[in-house]
Amino acid sequence: MDASSDVQTELLREIWKELAATRTTLSGRIDALGDRLDGRIDALGDRVDGVSQRIDQTNSCLDAFMLQTQANFERIQRNFERIDRRFVRLEDVETRLSRIEEHVGLRTDE
């Protein structure tokens, strides 16, 4: 081999060594990044689970609230119906009383 070939061979060896060192460094950095990402993904998963649990609790509370609200509305409706029936009865009583008052002379319609 001539001197030029030796220089080229030595340059290629140095480039190869540098590539191997870069590959080792990058592999280590990639592995470290993967570990960090795994930790963050696990932490994010835990947070998502916590949020899901809170959403489930909120949904349960809302379901209970809706049921109670519906029951309250039904009770209010029944009360209004009772009041309405009482007003009808009261009107009947007032009509009867007016007829009696007119009959006995306590009231005269003007």
C-alpha positions as CSV (number, residue, x, y, z in Angstrom):
1,M,0.0,0.0,0.0
2,D,1.1,3.5,-0.6
3,A,1.2,6.4,1.7
4,S,-2.0,7.9,0.3
5,S,-3.9,4.6,1.0
6,D,-2.5,4.5,4.5
7,V,-3.8,8.0,5.1
8,Q,-7.2,7.2,3.7
9,T,-7.3,4.0,5.8
10,E,-6.4,5.9,8.9
11,L,-9.0,8.6,8.2
12,L,-11.7,5.9,7.7
13,R,-10.6,4.3,11.0
14,E,-11.0,7.6,12.8
15,I,-14.3,8.2,11.2
16,W,-15.4,4.7,12.2
17,K,-14.3,5.3,15.8
18,E,-16.1,8.6,15.9
19,L,-19.3,7.0,14.5
20,A,-19.1,4.1,17.0
21,A,-18.6,6.6,19.9
22,T,-21.5,8.8,18.6
23,R,-23.7,5.7,18.3
24,T,-22.9,4.6,21.9
25,T,-23.6,8.1,23.2
26,L,-26.8,8.4,21.2
27,S,-27.9,4.9,22.3
28,G,-27.4,5.9,25.9
29,R,-29.2,9.2,25.5
30,I,-32.1,7.4,23.6
31,D,-32.4,4.9,26.4
32,A,-32.4,7.6,29.0
33,L,-35.0,9.5,27.1
34,G,-37.1,6.3,26.8
35,D,-36.9,5.8,30.6
36,R,-38.0,9.4,31.2
37,L,-40.9,9.1,28.8
38,D,-41.9,5.9,30.4
39,G,-42.0,7.6,33.8
40,R,-44.0,10.5,32.4
41,I,-46.4,8.2,30.6
42,D,-47.0,6.3,33.8
43,A,-47.5,9.5,35.8
44,L,-49.9,10.8,33.1
45,G,-51.8,7.5,33.2
46,D,-52.1,7.8,37.0
47,R,-53.4,11.4,36.6
48,V,-55.9,10.3,33.9
49,D,-57.1,7.5,36.2
50,G,-57.6,10.0,39.0
51,V,-59.5,12.3,36.7
52,S,-61.7,9.4,35.5
53,Q,-62.5,8.5,39.1
54,R,-63.5,12.1,39.9
55,I,-65.6,12.2,36.8
56,D,-67.3,8.9,37.9
57,Q,-67.9,10.4,41.3
58,T,-69.3,13.5,39.8
59,N,-71.6,11.5,37.5
60,S,-72.8,9.5,40.5
61,C,-73.6,12.7,42.4
62,L,-75.4,14.2,39.4
63,D,-77.4,11.0,39.0
64,A,-78.4,11.1,42.6
65,F,-79.2,14.8,42.3
66,M,-81.4,14.2,39.2
67,L,-83.3,11.4,41.0
68,Q,-83.9,13.6,44.0
69,T,-84.9,16.6,41.9
70,Q,-87.4,14.4,39.9
71,A,-88.8,13.1,43.2
72,N,-89.1,16.7,44.5
73,F,-90.9,17.8,41.3
74,E,-93.3,14.9,41.6
75,R,-94.0,15.8,45.2
76,I,-94.6,19.5,44.3
77,Q,-96.9,18.4,41.5
78,R,-98.9,16.3,43.9
79,N,-99.1,19.2,46.3
80,F,-100.3,21.6,43.6
81,E,-103.0,19.0,42.6
82,R,-104.1,18.8,46.2
83,I,-104.2,22.6,46.5
84,D,-106.2,22.8,43.2
85,R,-108.7,20.3,44.5
86,R,-109.0,22.3,47.8
87,F,-109.6,25.5,45.8
88,V,-112.4,23.7,43.9
89,R,-113.9,22.6,47.2
90,L,-113.5,26.0,48.7
91,E,-115.3,27.6,45.7
92,D,-118.1,25.1,46.1
93,V,-118.3,26.0,49.8
94,E,-118.3,29.7,48.9
95,T,-121.1,29.2,46.4
96,R,-123.2,27.2,48.9
97,L,-122.6,29.8,51.6
98,S,-123.6,32.6,49.2
99,R,-126.8,30.8,48.4
100,I,-127.5,30.2,52.1
101,E,-126.8,33.9,52.9
102,E,-129.1,35.0,50.1
103,H,-131.8,32.6,51.2
104,V,-131.8,33.8,54.8
105,G,-131.4,37.4,53.8
106,L,-127.8,38.1,54.9
107,R,-126.7,38.9,51.4
108,T,-128.2,40.6,48.5
109,D,-126.5,40.7,45.1
110,E,-126.2,44.2,43.8
